[in-house]
Amino acid sequence: MKNINIFMLVIVVLLSSICLFAEGIGGMQYGSNIMYNVSVVGAVKNPGVYMLPPTSRVSEAIKFANTLLDTINVPVHAADNASKRNITLKRNEEIIKLDLLRFLVLGEDDSNPYLKDGDIIIVPAIKKQVHVYGAVGNRNDEELNNSIELRDEDRVFDIIELVMGIMPSTDNRNAEIVRFIENSSKTESISIDLEKIMEDPESKENMILQNDDRIYIREIPEYHNKSFVTLIGEIAYDGTYAIENNKTTLLQIITKSGGPTEDADLSNAYLQRISEEDLREPEYEELKKTRTTDMSHLEYRYFRNKLTEEIGIFAKNFDTLWNNKEIEYDINLKDGDVIYFPAKAVAINISGEVANPGLINHDSELNYLEYIELAGGITGKAWKGKIKIIRAKTGEWINPNKNTKLYPGDTIFVPQKERFSYYWPHIKETVAFVAGLATTYIAVKGIINP
């Protein structure tokens, strides 16, 4: 029994020793007490020697040297121009060239190795660059430009990889390199075939690049153009419809949408365009910068009319187009067009100097004076002689009489009397002109008959 106890005690001691030994080995290999001595020098904010764990990579050491506070009064270098592609790693007698950008963009593990004790990392400043414009994966939305550090012997394919490749919309046959000639400001243009380069990086098209080369990668015009128009109102299936810009016609899209409903007022349906090239009116823009007192009479009338007109109204021949399918009234649609199908009007609008302006149900037996009476009659400010009927269908202003027929949607407008002061400047001008003529006449008469 005593021998058994001694044997068990020996086993426990041996096991404890093994556990302690294993824990010590593990601590030496993986414990937090094991650190590597790594130097980071060059274009970093805080060059120096750092203690880093064995699981660190080169990029982490550089990041550490750029973020650590300067507490030992070493010179602080500008790191904004620090290289990512021409890093040098000194490891004992070995010199290793590293391209961290290929690790960051393409995930190339060899470009960002794990550190070893005694490593020296040299970060130079960027000295050479190329610039890539256009349809590439890593497009800069503000400038459509990527500036990529250049390494010796870099070719077009290498740089295309670092901007995440070309887009499906790229015009592969219409790319070019613009290169400075020697040390002058003159340039030359070199056409390149991206299709050949991407298919075979060993092709002659894949040329070696030079400092400040600009690579222009253009897009196919109208590639997968996502143009659409919107239909609103009394249409079978309103909503948004895809079109081919400047090719799909109004009649085609109305047919596709199921056509107008029975309640649609096709005589007042219209298309509103928002494209700037169709809305540009240089004369009107110039008049907006001009004082009204400096305008001619016609310019002022034109200016006032433009202020009240609806912008971009393009067509009002929907009735003829849809019911008679007369092609001459059809138009090509543009991206962003909005097509309105209002419901048929059932009322007359009374506007201006009446007691109760607003809508009154249409009655074909009534004339404009009877409608005004239904609206409570005219006010004391009304200008009876200037009452107008505005046709809903054409926008025409007409002078009515008792026999003038009114249609749903028409407007009866009763204007306010103009104040005398409105005419006074014109009256003064007229009086001054007449007085001038009279003075001239008297003077001339005095000369002729002294």
C-alpha positions as CSV (number, residue, x, y, z in Angstrom):
1,M,0.0,0.0,0.0
2,K,2.9,2.3,0.9
3,N,4.6,1.6,-2.4
4,I,1.4,2.5,-4.3
5,N,1.2,5.9,-2.6
6,I,4.8,6.6,-3.4
7,F,4.2,5.6,-7.0
8,M,1.2,7.9,-7.3
9,L,3.1,10.8,-5.8
10,V,5.9,10.4,-8.4
11,I,3.3,10.4,-11.2
12,V,1.7,13.6,-9.9
13,V,5.1,15.3,-9.6
14,L,6.1,14.2,-13.2
15,L,2.8,15.5,-14.6
16,S,3.1,18.8,-12.8
17,S,6.6,19.2,-14.2
18,I,5.5,18.5,-17.7
19,C,2.7,21.0,-17.5
20,L,5.0,23.7,-16.1
21,F,7.5,23.0,-18.8
22,A,4.9,23.1,-21.6
23,E,3.5,26.4,-20.2
24,G,7.0,27.9,-20.2
25,I,7.6,26.9,-23.8
26,G,4.2,28.2,-24.9
27,G,4.9,31.5,-23.1
28,M,8.2,31.8,-24.9
29,Q,6.6,31.2,-28.3
30,Y,3.3,32.9,-28.0
31,G,3.2,34.9,-24.8
32,S,3.0,38.7,-24.6
33,N,6.5,38.9,-23.2
34,I,8.1,38.0,-26.6
35,M,8.6,41.1,-28.7
36,Y,10.6,41.8,-31.9
37,N,13.0,44.7,-32.3
38,V,11.9,46.4,-35.6
39,S,13.3,49.7,-37.1
40,V,11.1,51.9,-39.3
41,V,12.9,54.8,-41.0
42,G,12.3,57.2,-43.9
43,A,9.1,59.1,-44.7
44,V,7.2,58.3,-41.6
45,K,6.1,60.7,-38.8
46,N,8.1,59.1,-36.1
47,P,11.1,57.0,-37.4
48,G,12.8,54.9,-34.8
49,V,13.1,51.4,-33.2
50,Y,9.9,49.7,-32.0
51,M,9.0,46.6,-30.1
52,L,6.3,44.7,-31.9
53,P,4.8,41.2,-31.5
54,P,5.8,38.4,-33.9
55,T,2.3,38.4,-35.5
56,S,2.9,41.9,-36.9
57,R,3.3,42.6,-40.6
58,V,5.3,45.3,-42.4
59,S,2.2,47.5,-42.9
60,E,1.5,47.4,-39.2
61,A,5.0,48.6,-38.3
62,I,4.7,51.5,-40.7
63,K,1.2,52.4,-39.4
64,F,2.6,52.3,-35.8
65,A,5.5,54.7,-36.8
66,N,3.0,57.1,-38.3
67,T,0.6,57.2,-35.4
68,L,2.9,57.0,-32.3
69,L,3.2,60.3,-30.5
70,D,6.6,62.0,-30.7
71,T,7.8,61.8,-27.1
72,I,11.6,61.6,-27.6
73,N,12.1,64.7,-29.6
74,V,13.1,63.0,-32.9
75,P,12.4,65.1,-36.0
76,V,8.9,64.6,-37.3
77,H,8.8,64.0,-41.1
78,A,5.9,64.5,-43.4
79,A,4.3,61.2,-44.2
80,D,1.8,62.5,-46.8
81,N,4.2,61.7,-49.6
82,A,5.3,58.4,-48.2
83,S,5.7,55.5,-50.7
84,K,3.6,52.4,-50.6
85,R,5.1,50.7,-53.6
86,N,8.9,51.1,-53.1
87,I,9.3,49.9,-49.5
88,T,12.7,48.2,-48.7
89,L,13.0,45.5,-46.0
90,K,16.5,44.8,-44.7
91,R,16.6,41.3,-43.1
92,N,20.1,40.4,-42.1
93,E,22.0,40.4,-45.4
94,E,18.9,40.2,-47.5
95,I,17.3,43.2,-49.3
96,I,13.6,42.7,-50.1
97,K,11.6,45.1,-52.2
98,L,7.9,45.4,-51.2
99,D,4.8,46.8,-52.9
100,L,2.3,47.3,-50.1
101,L,-0.3,48.7,-52.6
102,R,-0.5,45.3,-54.2
103,F,-1.3,43.8,-50.8
104,L,-3.9,46.4,-50.1
105,V,-5.6,46.3,-53.5
106,L,-5.0,42.7,-54.7
107,G,-4.3,40.9,-51.4
108,E,-0.9,39.7,-52.5
109,D,0.4,38.1,-49.2
110,D,4.1,38.2,-50.3
111,S,3.9,42.0,-50.6
112,N,3.3,42.4,-46.9
113,P,5.4,39.7,-45.0
114,Y,5.4,39.0,-41.3
115,L,8.1,40.7,-39.3
116,K,11.2,39.1,-37.9
117,D,13.5,40.3,-35.1
118,G,16.0,42.9,-36.3
119,D,14.1,43.8,-39.4
120,I,14.7,47.3,-40.8
121,I,11.9,48.9,-42.9
122,I,12.9,51.8,-45.2
123,V,10.0,54.0,-46.4
124,P,11.1,56.4,-49.2
125,A,9.1,59.4,-50.5
126,I,7.1,59.1,-53.7
127,K,9.2,60.3,-56.7
128,K,7.3,59.1,-59.7
129,Q,3.6,58.8,-60.5
130,V,1.2,58.1,-63.3
131,H,-2.4,59.3,-63.5
132,V,-5.4,57.3,-64.7
133,Y,-8.6,58.9,-65.8
134,G,-11.9,57.4,-66.8
135,A,-13.7,54.1,-66.6
136,V,-11.8,52.2,-64.0
137,G,-12.9,50.3,-60.9
138,N,-11.4,52.6,-58.3
139,R,-12.8,55.8,-59.9
140,N,-12.4,59.0,-57.9
141,D,-15.9,60.6,-58.2
142,E,-14.6,64.2,-57.7
143,E,-11.8,64.3,-60.3
144,L,-12.3,61.0,-62.2
145,N,-8.6,60.6,-61.6
146,N,-6.3,58.1,-59.8
147,S,-2.7,59.0,-59.0
148,I,-0.7,55.8,-58.7
149,E,2.9,55.7,-57.6
150,L,5.2,54.3,-60.3
151,R,7.8,51.6,-59.9
152,D,10.6,50.9,-62.3
153,E,9.5,48.8,-65.2
154,D,5.8,49.2,-64.4
155,R,3.6,48.6,-67.5
156,V,0.1,49.6,-68.4
157,F,-1.3,46.2,-67.1
158,D,0.3,46.7,-63.7
159,I,-1.3,50.1,-63.2
160,I,-4.7,48.9,-64.5
161,E,-4.6,46.2,-61.8
162,L,-4.0,48.7,-59.1
163,V,-7.0,50.8,-60.1
164,M,-9.1,47.7,-59.8
165,G,-9.4,47.0,-63.5
166,I,-11.5,48.5,-66.2
167,M,-15.3,48.8,-66.3
168,P,-17.6,46.9,-68.6
169,S,-18.4,50.3,-70.2
170,T,-14.8,50.9,-71.2
171,D,-14.1,51.6,-74.9
172,N,-11.1,49.3,-75.1
173,R,-10.1,50.5,-78.6
174,N,-10.1,54.2,-77.7
175,A,-7.6,54.5,-74.8
176,E,-4.5,56.7,-74.9
177,I,-1.4,57.7,-73.0
178,V,-0.4,61.3,-73.0
179,R,3.4,61.6,-72.4
180,F,5.7,64.6,-71.9
181,I,8.5,64.7,-74.4
182,E,11.8,64.7,-72.4
183,N,11.9,67.6,-70.0
184,S,9.7,70.0,-72.0
185,S,6.0,70.9,-71.6
186,K,5.2,69.4,-75.0
187,T,3.3,66.1,-75.1
188,E,2.7,63.2,-77.4
189,S,-0.4,61.0,-77.6
190,I,0.0,57.2,-77.8
191,S,-3.0,55.1,-78.7
192,I,-3.2,51.8,-76.8
193,D,-5.4,48.7,-77.3
194,L,-6.7,47.8,-73.8
195,E,-8.4,44.6,-75.2
196,K,-5.0,43.2,-76.2
197,I,-3.3,44.3,-73.0
198,M,-5.9,42.7,-70.8
199,E,-5.9,39.5,-72.8
200,D,-2.1,39.2,-73.0
201,P,0.1,41.2,-70.7
202,E,3.1,40.1,-72.7
203,S,1.8,41.9,-75.8
204,K,3.7,44.9,-77.3
205,E,0.8,47.1,-76.4
206,N,1.6,46.7,-72.7
207,M,4.3,49.3,-72.8
208,I,6.6,50.5,-69.9
209,L,5.3,53.7,-68.4
210,Q,7.1,56.9,-67.6
211,N,6.8,59.5,-64.8
212,D,3.8,61.7,-65.2
213,D,2.2,59.6,-67.9
214,R,-1.6,60.2,-68.1
215,I,-3.7,57.2,-69.1
216,Y,-7.1,58.1,-70.5
217,I,-9.6,55.2,-70.5
218,R,-12.9,56.3,-72.1
219,E,-16.4,54.9,-71.9
220,I,-18.6,53.8,-74.7
221,P,-21.1,56.7,-75.3
222,E,-24.6,56.0,-74.1
223,Y,-23.5,52.6,-72.6
224,H,-26.5,50.9,-71.0
225,N,-28.2,54.3,-70.9
226,K,-30.9,54.2,-68.2
227,S,-33.3,56.7,-69.7
228,F,-36.9,56.8,-68.6
229,V,-40.1,58.8,-68.7
230,T,-43.0,59.1,-66.2
231,L,-46.7,59.0,-67.0
232,I,-49.1,60.5,-64.6
233,G,-52.9,60.8,-64.4
234,E,-55.7,59.2,-66.4
235,I,-53.6,56.5,-68.0
236,A,-54.3,52.7,-67.8
237,Y,-50.9,51.9,-66.2
238,D,-49.2,55.1,-64.9
239,G,-45.7,55.1,-63.6
240,T,-42.1,55.0,-65.0
241,Y,-41.2,53.5,-68.3
242,A,-37.7,52.8,-69.8
243,I,-37.0,54.4,-73.1
244,E,-34.2,54.7,-75.7
245,N,-33.2,58.3,-75.4
246,N,-34.3,60.3,-78.5
247,K,-35.6,57.1,-80.2
248,T,-38.7,55.9,-78.3
249,T,-41.7,58.0,-79.4
250,L,-44.7,59.4,-77.5
251,L,-47.2,57.2,-79.3
252,Q,-45.2,54.1,-78.6
253,I,-45.0,54.8,-74.8
254,I,-48.7,55.7,-74.6
255,T,-49.6,52.4,-76.3
256,K,-47.2,50.5,-74.0
257,S,-48.9,52.0,-71.0
258,G,-52.4,50.8,-72.0
259,G,-53.6,54.1,-73.4
260,P,-55.6,56.9,-71.7
261,T,-58.7,56.1,-69.6
262,E,-62.2,57.2,-70.6
263,D,-61.9,60.1,-68.1
264,A,-58.7,61.5,-69.6
265,D,-58.9,64.9,-71.1
266,L,-56.6,64.4,-74.1
267,S,-57.2,68.0,-75.3
268,N,-55.4,69.2,-72.2
269,A,-52.8,66.5,-71.9
270,Y,-49.2,67.6,-72.3
271,L,-45.6,66.6,-72.0
272,Q,-43.2,68.5,-69.8
273,R,-39.5,68.4,-70.7
274,I,-36.7,69.0,-68.2
275,S,-33.6,68.6,-70.4
276,E,-31.4,71.8,-70.2
277,E,-30.6,71.9,-73.9
278,D,-34.3,72.3,-74.8
279,L,-35.1,74.8,-72.0
280,R,-32.1,77.1,-72.7
281,E,-33.3,80.5,-73.8
282,P,-30.4,83.0,-74.1
283,E,-32.6,86.0,-74.8
284,Y,-34.7,85.4,-71.7
285,E,-31.6,84.8,-69.5
286,E,-30.1,88.1,-70.7
287,L,-33.4,90.0,-70.0
288,K,-33.4,88.7,-66.4
289,K,-30.1,90.6,-65.9
290,T,-31.6,93.8,-67.3
291,R,-33.7,96.4,-65.5
292,T,-37.2,96.7,-66.7
293,T,-36.7,100.5,-67.3
294,D,-34.0,99.6,-69.8
295,M,-36.1,97.2,-71.8
296,S,-37.9,98.1,-75.0
297,H,-41.7,97.8,-75.0
298,L,-41.5,94.5,-76.9
299,E,-38.8,93.2,-74.6
300,Y,-40.8,94.0,-71.6
301,R,-43.9,92.3,-73.0
302,Y,-41.9,89.2,-73.8
303,F,-40.3,89.2,-70.4
304,R,-43.7,89.4,-68.6
305,N,-45.1,86.6,-70.8
306,K,-42.1,84.3,-70.0
307,L,-42.7,84.9,-66.2
308,T,-46.2,83.5,-66.5
309,E,-45.5,80.7,-68.9
310,E,-45.1,77.1,-67.8
311,I,-41.6,75.9,-68.4
312,G,-40.8,73.0,-70.8
313,I,-44.4,72.4,-72.1
314,F,-43.7,70.5,-75.3
315,A,-46.9,69.2,-76.9
316,K,-50.6,69.5,-76.7
317,N,-51.8,67.4,-79.7
318,F,-52.5,64.2,-77.8
319,D,-56.1,64.0,-78.9
320,T,-55.2,63.9,-82.6
321,L,-52.1,61.7,-82.1
322,W,-53.9,59.1,-80.1
323,N,-57.3,59.0,-81.8
324,N,-56.2,59.5,-85.4
325,K,-52.6,58.1,-85.1
326,E,-51.3,61.0,-87.1
327,I,-47.5,60.5,-87.0
328,E,-46.7,64.1,-87.7
329,Y,-47.8,64.9,-84.2
330,D,-45.6,62.2,-82.7
331,I,-42.3,63.2,-81.0
332,N,-39.2,61.5,-79.8
333,L,-38.9,61.3,-76.0
334,K,-36.0,62.3,-73.8
335,D,-34.7,61.1,-70.5
336,G,-36.8,62.7,-67.7
337,D,-39.8,63.7,-69.7
338,V,-43.1,63.7,-67.7
339,I,-46.4,63.1,-69.5
340,Y,-49.6,64.3,-67.8
341,F,-53.1,63.0,-68.6
342,P,-55.5,65.3,-66.6
343,A,-59.1,64.2,-65.9
344,K,-61.9,65.9,-68.0
345,A,-62.9,69.2,-66.5
346,V,-66.6,69.5,-65.4
347,A,-66.5,73.1,-64.1
348,I,-65.8,76.7,-65.1
349,N,-63.2,78.7,-63.2
350,I,-64.2,82.2,-62.1
351,S,-61.1,84.3,-61.2
352,G,-60.5,87.9,-60.2
353,E,-62.8,90.6,-58.9
354,V,-66.0,88.6,-58.1
355,A,-67.6,88.1,-54.7
356,N,-66.9,84.3,-54.6
357,P,-64.1,83.3,-57.0
358,G,-63.7,79.6,-57.6
359,L,-65.3,76.7,-59.6
360,I,-68.9,76.5,-60.8
361,N,-70.3,73.4,-62.5
362,H,-70.4,73.7,-66.2
363,D,-73.9,74.4,-67.8
364,S,-73.9,74.8,-71.5
365,E,-77.0,77.1,-71.3
366,L,-75.2,79.8,-69.3
367,N,-73.2,82.7,-70.7
368,Y,-70.2,84.3,-69.0
369,L,-72.4,87.1,-67.3
370,E,-74.7,84.5,-65.8
371,Y,-71.6,82.6,-64.4
372,I,-70.4,85.8,-62.9
373,E,-73.8,86.3,-61.2
374,L,-73.6,82.7,-59.8
375,A,-70.2,83.7,-58.3
376,G,-71.9,86.6,-56.4
377,G,-71.4,89.3,-59.0
378,I,-68.5,91.6,-59.6
379,T,-66.8,93.8,-56.9
380,G,-66.4,97.5,-56.9
381,K,-62.8,97.1,-58.1
382,A,-63.8,95.2,-61.2
383,W,-62.8,96.4,-64.7
384,K,-66.0,95.5,-66.6
385,G,-64.6,96.4,-70.0
386,K,-61.6,94.1,-69.7
387,I,-63.3,90.8,-68.7
388,K,-61.6,87.9,-70.6
389,I,-62.4,84.2,-71.2
390,I,-59.3,82.0,-71.2
391,R,-59.7,78.8,-73.2
392,A,-58.5,75.7,-71.4
393,K,-57.7,73.9,-74.6
394,T,-55.6,76.6,-76.3
395,G,-54.8,79.1,-73.6
396,E,-56.2,81.9,-75.9
397,W,-57.6,85.0,-74.2
398,I,-60.8,86.3,-75.9
399,N,-63.2,89.2,-75.5
400,P,-66.5,87.6,-74.7
401,N,-70.1,88.5,-75.6
402,K,-73.4,87.1,-74.5
403,N,-73.2,84.5,-77.3
404,T,-69.7,83.2,-76.5
405,K,-69.9,79.5,-75.7
406,L,-68.0,78.3,-72.6
407,Y,-66.5,74.8,-72.3
408,P,-65.4,72.8,-69.2
409,G,-62.1,74.0,-67.9
410,D,-62.4,77.5,-69.3
411,T,-61.7,80.5,-67.0
412,I,-63.6,83.7,-66.7
413,F,-61.1,86.4,-65.6
414,V,-62.4,89.7,-64.1
415,P,-59.4,92.0,-63.8
416,Q,-59.0,94.8,-61.3
417,K,-59.2,98.4,-62.4
418,E,-55.7,99.8,-63.1
419,R,-54.8,102.7,-60.8
420,F,-54.3,106.2,-62.4
421,S,-50.7,106.2,-61.1
422,Y,-49.9,103.4,-63.5
423,Y,-50.6,105.6,-66.5
424,W,-49.2,108.8,-65.0
425,P,-45.6,108.3,-66.2
426,H,-46.9,107.7,-69.7
427,I,-49.2,110.7,-69.5
428,K,-46.3,112.9,-68.3
429,E,-44.2,111.8,-71.2
430,T,-47.0,112.5,-73.6
431,V,-47.6,116.0,-72.2
432,A,-43.9,116.8,-72.2
433,F,-43.7,115.7,-75.9
434,V,-46.7,117.8,-76.9
435,A,-45.4,120.8,-74.9
436,G,-42.1,120.4,-76.7
437,L,-43.8,120.3,-80.1
438,A,-45.8,123.4,-79.2
439,T,-42.7,125.3,-78.0
440,T,-40.9,124.4,-81.2
441,Y,-43.9,125.4,-83.3
442,I,-44.0,128.9,-81.6
443,A,-40.3,129.4,-82.0
444,V,-40.4,128.5,-85.7
445,K,-43.4,130.7,-86.2
446,G,-41.6,133.6,-84.5
447,I,-38.6,133.2,-86.8
448,I,-40.8,133.0,-90.0
449,N,-43.1,135.9,-88.9
450,P,-41.0,138.2,-86.7
